[in-house]
Amino acid sequence: MAKLHTRQKRYKLISTSFGGFRRPRNKTKSFSSEESARKWAEEKKLKNYEIVKPCMGLSKKFKVVVKE
């Protein structure tokens, strides 16, 4: 396996020390349509959720946000 540079290790959340470890990443799921986002939330049996349009540039995608 090729050696990773420190910047790449930080991006992948791998320790820069010998051996390393992995921390879980919080990934958000985005959808191209509101219907597909709603369908995914129903499949996951989420009860308290909201579908929002993220304000990242000219994004046309939708995101499912779980309310606590």
N, C-alpha and C positions, 0 to 999 in steps of 0.2 A: 504494500500500500504506500502511496506517495505521502510525503510529509506535508501537513497542513500548516499554513502560515497563521500567526496569532490572530489576525483579523478574521480569518475564516473560522477559527476555533471559537472566537467570541460570538460570531454570527450563529454558529451551530450549537452554542452553549456547551462547549466541551472545555474541560479544564485545561489550562496551558501547562500544568505540571505533569510529571511523568505518570503514565497510566491513564489519567483523566477520568472523568465521570460525565454523565449526561443528566441534565435537568429537564423535566418535561416542559414543553413549550405550549403556551396558550394560543392556539390557533383559532382564528375566527373563520366562520364559514360564510361565504358570500354566494349569492345566487343572481342569475340574470333576470329573473322575473319574480314578482311578488307571489304568484301562485305556487311556484316551485319552492319558495322559502316557507310558505304556509304548509305545504304538503310535507316537507322535511320535518317541520316542527311537530306536526300531527303524528308522523311515524315515530318520532322520538318520545312521544307522549309528554310534551312540555305543556304545562298548564298556564303558567304566568309568563308570557313572552310578548315581545313587541317587534314588529318588523320596521326597520329604519333604513333610510338611504344615507350612507356615509358621505360626509362632506370632504371627500378627497378629490380635488380637482373637478373634472367633468365626469365623474363616475356615474354609470347608469345601472349599477348593481344594487342589490338589497342585502341587508344583514339581519340576522336573527339575534336579538338581545334578550337574555333571560333576566326577568326582574326577580329580585329576592323578596 
